[in-house]
Amino acid sequence: MNGETMCEICGERKVTDECVSCHKKICADCSIPQMGVCVQCSKPQDKGLVSMLIGCGAVQYGSFTLASGKQTSYYVDIKKAITDIATLRKIAEEMAPYITDISKIGCVELGGVPIAVALALQVDRPYIIVRKKKKEHGMEATFEGELSKGESVIFVEDVTTTAGSLVKAIDLVRENGGIVEKALVVVDREEGAAENLGNIGVELIPMVRASDIVR
């Protein structure tokens, strides 16, 4: 293959492979490891995850009172999704296309951990876990895993409302030299998370939005 041929998706880097689906010539950054497809062909095209969330009981309809006291017509019990293997696998598959030139996956304990693990195995990337509270013994770690200065980190989260804990975790990773520009979430309740993350220069990418599941 001609080493000077440029990727048909980004047009910036040299070709290293060919997508098995659309047969475009692609570079390493525009391909999905172990899948043989380009980032365009691997992007989710359906709402299958919504039906799976409902099917496993993670989304329920009725009258609910949130911890904030707010009334809502639906409730997201995302723990039911991340403990259901089929749904967790679907989540990882839908997030995988967004892991291109990322060095590490980041998450906040506890809800984000299963998602980070599933995604890490899907795309063959290491991950770090940010603690909500600093460890009070041993090395007194604030996060688990290795992070070098200048490494790019993409955060994953189960549900976002205002993204308060996620903002704190991103600030911590940045303080330790990590570069964070994007965050993936299974369900965004569309109650300010995208705006709050945008204020610190992070793009929120939801797999499912509240408007996708509200009846």
FILO-158434 format. One record per atom (N, C-alpha, C): residue in three letters; x, y, z. Coordinates in steps of 0.05 Angstrom, whole numbers, padded with zeros to 5 digits, always signed. Layout:
BEGIN
ALAXYZ;...
***
This chain:
BEGIN
MET+00017-00024+00000;MET+00000+00000+00000;MET+00018+00025+00000;ASN+00010+00044-00015;ASN+00025+00069-00017;ASN+00025+00083+00010;GLY+00049+00088+00021;GLY+00051+00100+00047;GLY+00041+00129+00047;GLU+00038+00141+00024;GLU+00030+00169+00022;GLU-00001+00172+00020;THR-00015+00149+00017;THR-00044+00150+00015;THR-00056+00160+00041;MET-00074+00180+00040;MET-00086+00191+00064;MET-00113+00180+00070;CYS-00119+00179+00095;CYS-00144+00168+00106;CYS-00168+00181+00092;GLU-00188+00165+00084;GLU-00212+00175+00070;GLU-00233+00187+00090;ILE-00227+00185+00115;ILE-00246+00196+00135;ILE-00235+00223+00145;CYS-00211+00223+00157;CYS-00200+00248+00167;CYS-00184+00263+00147;GLY-00173+00249+00127;GLY-00157+00262+00107;GLY-00131+00274+00116;GLU-00123+00266+00141;GLU-00099+00278+00153;GLU-00076+00258+00157;ARG-00083+00233+00162;ARG-00062+00214+00169;ARG-00060+00192+00148;LYS-00037+00178+00147;LYS-00032+00158+00128;LYS-00049+00133+00133;VAL-00056+00120+00111;VAL-00073+00096+00112;VAL-00058+00072+00125;THR-00071+00058+00142;THR-00060+00034+00154;THR-00078+00009+00150;ASP-00103+00014+00142;ASP-00122-00008+00141;ASP-00145-00001+00122;GLU-00164-00020+00119;GLU-00188-00016+00103;GLU-00212-00025+00119;CYS-00234-00008+00119;CYS-00258-00016+00134;CYS-00272-00039+00120;VAL-00279-00060+00135;VAL-00291-00084+00124;VAL-00320-00079+00116;SER-00331-00056+00125;SER-00359-00050+00119;SER-00362-00032+00094;CYS-00350-00008+00095;CYS-00352+00011+00073;CYS-00328+00010+00054;HIS-00307-00004+00062;HIS-00283-00008+00046;HIS-00267+00018+00041;LYS-00271+00038+00059;LYS-00255+00062+00057;LYS-00227+00056+00068;LYS-00207+00070+00057;LYS-00180+00068+00067;LYS-00178+00085+00091;ILE-00170+00074+00114;ILE-00170+00088+00139;ILE-00143+00087+00154;CYS-00140+00107+00172;CYS-00115+00108+00188;CYS-00121+00094+00215;ALA-00101+00091+00231;ALA-00104+00077+00256;ALA-00123+00092+00275;ASP-00123+00119+00274;ASP-00140+00134+00292;ASP-00169+00133+00284;CYS-00175+00126+00259;CYS-00203+00125+00249;CYS-00214+00097+00248;SER-00199+00078+00259;SER-00208+00050+00259;SER-00214+00041+00287;ILE-00232+00021+00290;ILE-00238+00011+00316;ILE-00223-00015+00320;PRO-00205-00017+00340;PRO-00189-00041+00345;PRO-00206-00066+00348;GLN-00197-00087+00336;GLN-00210-00114+00337;GLN-00237-00116+00323;MET-00247-00093+00312;MET-00273-00094+00299;MET-00270-00093+00269;GLY-00248-00082+00259;GLY-00243-00081+00230;GLY-00260-00060+00215;VAL-00273-00042+00230;VAL-00290-00022+00217;VAL-00280+00006+00224;CYS-00289+00026+00208;CYS-00282+00053+00214;CYS-00301+00065+00235;VAL-00294+00088+00245;VAL-00310+00101+00266;VAL-00338+00109+00256;GLN-00340+00114+00230;GLN-00366+00121+00219;GLN-00385+00098+00218;CYS-00375+00075+00209;CYS-00392+00051+00206;CYS-00399+00039+00233;SER-00383+00045+00254;SER-00388+00033+00280;SER-00406+00050+00297;LYS-00413+00074+00288;LYS-00430+00091+00305;LYS-00458+00079+00306;PRO-00470+00079+00330;PRO-00497+00068+00333;PRO-00518+00083+00316;GLN-00534+00067+00302;GLN-00554+00079+00284;GLN-00583+00074+00293;ASP-00586+00061+00316;ASP-00613+00054+00325;ASP-00617+00062+00354;LYS-00641+00058+00364;LYS-00647+00064+00391;LYS-00649+00038+00408;GLY-00634+00018+00399;GLY-00635-00008+00413;GLY-00629-00007+00442;LEU-00612+00011+00450;LEU-00604+00013+00478;LEU-00628+00022+00495;VAL-00645+00039+00485;VAL-00668+00049+00500;VAL-00686+00025+00507;SER-00692+00008+00488;SER-00709-00015+00493;SER-00696-00034+00513;MET-00670-00037+00511;MET-00655-00054+00530;MET-00656-00043+00558;LEU-00654-00017+00561;LEU-00655-00004+00587;LEU-00682-00009+00600;ILE-00703-00006+00583;ILE-00730-00011+00593;ILE-00734-00040+00600;GLY-00724-00057+00582;GLY-00727-00086+00586;GLY-00715-00097+00611;CYS-00692-00086+00618;CYS-00678-00097+00642;CYS-00687-00083+00668;GLY-00706-00064+00665;GLY-00717-00051+00688;GLY-00703-00026+00697;ALA-00683-00017+00681;ALA-00668+00007+00688;ALA-00684+00032+00684;VAL-00704+00032+00667;VAL-00721+00055+00663;VAL-00750+00046+00671;GLN-00761+00061+00689;GLN-00788+00055+00698;GLN-00805+00080+00697;TYR-00831+00076+00691;TYR-00849+00098+00688;TYR-00870+00098+00711;GLY-00877+00123+00719;GLY-00896+00126+00741;GLY-00893+00153+00753;SER-00897+00155+00780;SER-00893+00180+00794;SER-00871+00175+00815;PHE-00849+00190+00813;PHE-00827+00186+00830;PHE-00817+00212+00842;THR-00806+00211+00866;THR-00793+00234+00878;THR-00763+00229+00879;LEU-00749+00247+00867;LEU-00720+00245+00867;LEU-00708+00254+00894;ALA-00682+00249+00897;ALA-00668+00257+00922;ALA-00670+00287+00926;SER-00672+00302+00904;SER-00673+00331+00906;SER-00701+00341+00915;GLY-00720+00322+00915;GLY-00748+00330+00921;GLY-00765+00334+00897;LYS-00752+00335+00873;LYS-00766+00340+00848;LYS-00783+00316+00840;GLN-00807+00321+00829;GLN-00824+00300+00820;GLN-00818+00294+00790;THR-00819+00269+00783;THR-00813+00260+00756;THR-00831+00238+00747;SER-00836+00235+00721;SER-00853+00214+00710;SER-00838+00189+00702;TYR-00812+00190+00706;TYR-00796+00166+00700;TYR-00772+00165+00719;TYR-00762+00141+00722;TYR-00739+00138+00741;TYR-00718+00120+00727;VAL-00693+00128+00729;VAL-00671+00113+00717;VAL-00656+00099+00740;ASP-00659+00072+00741;ASP-00643+00056+00761;ASP-00621+00043+00745;ILE-00600+00058+00739;ILE-00580+00049+00720;ILE-00564+00026+00731;LYS-00565+00021+00757;LYS-00550-00002+00768;LYS-00561-00028+00757;LYS-00587-00028+00750;LYS-00599-00052+00738;LYS-00587-00057+00710;ALA-00579-00036+00696;ALA-00568-00038+00670;ALA-00539-00048+00671;ILE-00523-00036+00690;ILE-00495-00043+00690;ILE-00489-00069+00704;THR-00510-00082+00716;THR-00507-00109+00727;THR-00520-00130+00709;ASP-00531-00120+00687;ASP-00542-00139+00667;ASP-00522-00141+00644;ILE-00511-00165+00640;ILE-00489-00168+00621;ILE-00495-00159+00593;ALA-00519-00167+00583;ALA-00526-00160+00555;ALA-00528-00129+00552;THR-00540-00116+00571;THR-00543-00087+00570;THR-00516-00073+00573;LEU-00499-00083+00591;LEU-00473-00072+00595;LEU-00456-00075+00570;ARG-00458-00098+00557;ARG-00444-00102+00532;ARG-00453-00082+00511;LYS-00479-00078+00509;LYS-00490-00059+00490;LYS-00480-00031+00495;ILE-00478-00023+00520;ILE-00468+00003+00528;ILE-00440+00006+00518;ALA-00423-00014+00523;ALA-00395-00013+00514;ALA-00393-00011+00484;GLU-00410-00026+00470;GLU-00409-00026+00441;GLU-00417+00002+00430;GLU-00435+00015+00443;GLU-00444+00042+00433;GLU-00424+00064+00440;MET-00409+00059+00461;MET-00389+00079+00469;MET-00362+00075+00454;ALA-00357+00051+00445;ALA-00332+00044+00432;ALA-00324+00062+00409;PRO-00343+00071+00391;PRO-00334+00088+00369;PRO-00322+00114+00377;TYR-00326+00123+00401;TYR-00315+00148+00410;TYR-00287+00146+00422;ILE-00278+00122+00424;ILE-00251+00118+00435;ILE-00231+00115+00411;THR-00220+00137+00403;THR-00202+00136+00379;THR-00173+00141+00388;ASP-00166+00166+00392;ASP-00138+00172+00399;ASP-00136+00177+00429;ILE-00153+00164+00445;ILE-00153+00167+00474;ILE-00133+00148+00487;SER-00118+00158+00507;SER-00099+00141+00521;SER-00112+00124+00542;LYS-00130+00136+00557;LYS-00143+00122+00580;LYS-00172+00129+00583;ILE-00187+00111+00595;ILE-00215+00115+00602;ILE-00216+00122+00632;GLY-00232+00142+00639;GLY-00234+00150+00667;GLY-00263+00146+00676;CYS-00266+00141+00702;CYS-00292+00138+00714;CYS-00292+00146+00743;VAL-00315+00151+00754;VAL-00318+00157+00783;VAL-00331+00134+00796;GLU-00320+00126+00819;GLU-00334+00104+00834;GLU-00362+00113+00842;LEU-00382+00097+00842;LEU-00383+00068+00838;LEU-00395+00062+00811;GLY-00415+00078+00803;GLY-00431+00071+00779;GLY-00415+00070+00753;GLY-00394+00086+00751;GLY-00379+00086+00726;GLY-00360+00063+00723;VAL-00354+00049+00744;VAL-00333+00029+00743;VAL-00340+00006+00725;PRO-00363-00007+00727;PRO-00369-00029+00708;PRO-00369-00020+00679;ILE-00378+00004+00674;ILE-00378+00015+00647;ILE-00350+00018+00637;ALA-00332+00029+00653;ALA-00304+00033+00645;ALA-00291+00006+00640;VAL-00296-00013+00657;VAL-00284-00040+00653;VAL-00293-00053+00627;ALA-00320-00052+00622;ALA-00331-00064+00598;ALA-00320-00050+00573;LEU-00318-00024+00574;LEU-00308-00008+00551;LEU-00278-00013+00547;ALA-00263-00014+00569;ALA-00234-00019+00567;ALA-00229-00046+00554;LEU-00244-00066+00560;LEU-00241-00093+00548;LEU-00250-00092+00519;GLN-00270-00076+00513;GLN-00280-00074+00485;GLN-00260-00061+00467;VAL-00246-00040+00476;VAL-00228-00025+00459;VAL-00199-00028+00466;ASP-00193-00045+00485;ASP-00166-00051+00493;ASP-00151-00025+00502;ARG-00162-00012+00522;ARG-00150+00012+00533;ARG-00149+00009+00564;PRO-00129+00020+00577;PRO-00129+00020+00606;PRO-00148+00041+00617;TYR-00154+00039+00643;TYR-00173+00058+00655;TYR-00163+00066+00683;ILE-00174+00089+00692;ILE-00169+00098+00719;ILE-00195+00102+00733;ILE-00195+00099+00760;ILE-00219+00102+00776;ILE-00214+00126+00795;VAL-00230+00146+00793;VAL-00228+00169+00811;VAL-00245+00164+00836;ARG-00232+00167+00859;ARG-00246+00163+00884;ARG-00263+00188+00891;LYS-00286+00183+00904;LYS-00302+00205+00913;LYS-00290+00218+00938;LYS-00275+00201+00953;LYS-00262+00210+00977;LYS-00234+00199+00978;LYS-00215+00215+00984;LYS-00187+00206+00985;LYS-00183+00183+01004;LYS-00167+00164+00995;LYS-00161+00141+01012;LYS-00146+00150+01037;GLU-00154+00141+01060;GLU-00143+00152+01085;GLU-00120+00135+01097;HIS-00111+00115+01082;HIS-00089+00099+01091;HIS-00071+00092+01067;GLY-00048+00080+01073;GLY-00030+00072+01051;GLY-00019+00097+01037;MET-00022+00098+01011;MET-00012+00120+00994;MET-00032+00143+00993;GLU-00055+00140+01007;GLU-00075+00161+01007;GLU-00082+00170+00979;ALA-00087+00151+00962;ALA-00093+00156+00933;ALA-00120+00170+00929;THR-00120+00188+00910;THR-00146+00201+00902;THR-00157+00187+00877;PHE-00141+00171+00863;PHE-00151+00155+00841;PHE-00134+00130+00839;GLU-00145+00109+00826;GLU-00132+00084+00822;GLU-00125+00081+00793;GLY-00100+00071+00788;GLY-00090+00069+00760;GLY-00068+00088+00755;GLU-00054+00084+00733;GLU-00031+00101+00726;GLU-00040+00123+00707;LEU-00029+00147+00712;LEU-00035+00170+00695;LEU-00009+00186+00692;SER-00001+00190+00667;SER+00023+00206+00661;SER+00015+00233+00651;LYS+00032+00253+00655;LYS+00026+00280+00646;LYS+00023+00280+00616;GLY+00002+00293+00606;GLY-00003+00296+00578;GLY-00021+00274+00566;GLU-00028+00253+00582;GLU-00045+00232+00571;GLU-00074+00241+00568;SER-00086+00233+00546;SER-00114+00240+00542;SER-00133+00220+00556;VAL-00153+00230+00569;VAL-00172+00214+00584;VAL-00200+00221+00576;ILE-00216+00200+00570;ILE-00245+00205+00565;ILE-00260+00192+00588;PHE-00278+00208+00601;PHE-00293+00198+00623;PHE-00318+00183+00614;VAL-00326+00163+00630;VAL-00352+00150+00625;VAL-00368+00152+00651;GLU-00394+00155+00648;GLU-00412+00157+00671;GLU-00438+00143+00666;ASP-00452+00135+00687;ASP-00477+00120+00683;ASP-00500+00140+00678;VAL-00504+00159+00695;VAL-00526+00179+00692;VAL-00515+00206+00699;THR-00522+00227+00684;THR-00515+00254+00691;THR-00540+00271+00695;THR-00540+00287+00716;THR-00561+00306+00721;THR-00549+00334+00718;THR-00533+00342+00738;THR-00518+00367+00736;THR-00488+00362+00733;ALA-00479+00337+00735;ALA-00451+00329+00731;ALA-00432+00340+00752;GLY-00442+00346+00776;GLY-00425+00357+00797;GLY-00401+00340+00804;SER-00406+00314+00808;SER-00384+00296+00816;SER-00365+00291+00792;LEU-00376+00292+00768;LEU-00359+00288+00744;LEU-00341+00312+00740;VAL-00351+00336+00745;VAL-00334+00360+00742;VAL-00311+00358+00762;LYS-00316+00350+00787;LYS-00295+00348+00807;LYS-00274+00327+00799;ALA-00283+00304+00788;ALA-00265+00283+00779;ALA-00247+00293+00756;ILE-00259+00307+00738;ILE-00244+00318+00715;ILE-00223+00338+00724;ASP-00231+00355+00743;ASP-00212+00375+00754;ASP-00189+00360+00767;LEU-00194+00339+00781;LEU-00173+00324+00795;LEU-00153+00311+00774;VAL-00164+00300+00753;VAL-00147+00287+00733;VAL-00131+00309+00719;ARG-00142+00331+00713;ARG-00127+00353+00701;ARG-00105+00363+00719;GLU-00111+00364+00745;GLU-00090+00373+00764;GLU-00066+00354+00764;ASN-00072+00329+00757;ASN-00051+00308+00756;ASN-00039+00304+00728;GLY-00044+00324+00711;GLY-00032+00323+00684;GLY-00048+00311+00662;GLY-00071+00301+00667;GLY-00087+00289+00646;GLY-00102+00310+00629;ILE-00107+00303+00604;ILE-00122+00320+00586;ILE-00150+00308+00582;VAL-00170+00323+00589;VAL-00198+00314+00587;VAL-00214+00333+00570;GLU-00225+00323+00548;GLU-00241+00340+00530;GLU-00269+00329+00525;LYS-00274+00303+00531;LYS-00300+00291+00526;LYS-00308+00272+00549;ALA-00334+00269+00553;ALA-00345+00251+00572;ALA-00369+00236+00559;LEU-00370+00210+00563;LEU-00392+00194+00553;LEU-00410+00186+00576;VAL-00436+00187+00571;VAL-00455+00179+00592;VAL-00477+00161+00580;VAL-00486+00142+00596;VAL-00507+00124+00586;VAL-00533+00140+00584;VAL-00542+00154+00605;VAL-00566+00169+00604;VAL-00561+00197+00615;ASP-00567+00217+00599;ASP-00566+00245+00608;ASP-00594+00255+00614;ARG-00599+00264+00638;ARG-00626+00273+00645;ARG-00632+00301+00634;GLU-00612+00313+00620;GLU-00616+00339+00608;GLU-00625+00360+00628;GLU-00610+00361+00650;GLU-00617+00380+00671;GLU-00592+00397+00678;GLY-00576+00402+00659;GLY-00553+00420+00663;GLY-00526+00409+00661;ALA-00524+00382+00659;ALA-00497+00369+00658;ALA-00481+00379+00634;ALA-00493+00379+00610;ALA-00479+00387+00586;ALA-00468+00416+00588;GLU-00485+00433+00600;GLU-00476+00461+00603;GLU-00454+00464+00623;ASN-00456+00450+00646;ASN-00436+00452+00667;ASN-00409+00440+00657;LEU-00410+00418+00642;LEU-00385+00407+00632;LEU-00374+00425+00610;GLY-00392+00437+00594;GLY-00383+00455+00573;GLY-00368+00479+00585;ASN-00376+00487+00609;ASN-00363+00510+00622;ASN-00334+00504+00629;ILE-00327+00479+00631;ILE-00299+00472+00637;ILE-00285+00460+00612;GLY-00298+00463+00589;GLY-00286+00455+00564;GLY-00288+00425+00558;VAL-00309+00412+00568;VAL-00313+00384+00563;VAL-00340+00379+00549;GLU-00339+00364+00528;GLU-00363+00358+00512;GLU-00376+00333+00524;LEU-00402+00334+00530;LEU-00417+00311+00540;LEU-00430+00297+00517;ILE-00425+00271+00514;ILE-00437+00255+00493;ILE-00455+00233+00505;PRO-00481+00237+00505;PRO-00499+00217+00516;PRO-00506+00195+00496;MET-00508+00171+00506;MET-00518+00149+00490;MET-00548+00150+00488;VAL-00560+00159+00510;VAL-00590+00163+00512;VAL-00595+00189+00526;ARG-00614+00204+00516;ARG-00622+00229+00530;ARG-00650+00224+00543;ALA-00656+00241+00562;ALA-00682+00239+00575;ALA-00705+00241+00555;SER-00701+00258+00535;SER-00722+00261+00515;SER-00726+00236+00498;ASP-00707+00218+00499;ASP-00710+00193+00484;ASP-00728+00173+00499;ILE-00730+00177+00525;ILE-00745+00157+00541;ILE-00770+00168+00554;VAL-00773+00194+00554;VAL-00798+00206+00566;VAL-00822+00199+00549;ARG-00843+00189+00561;ARG-00867+00183+00547;ARG-00887+00206+00548;
***
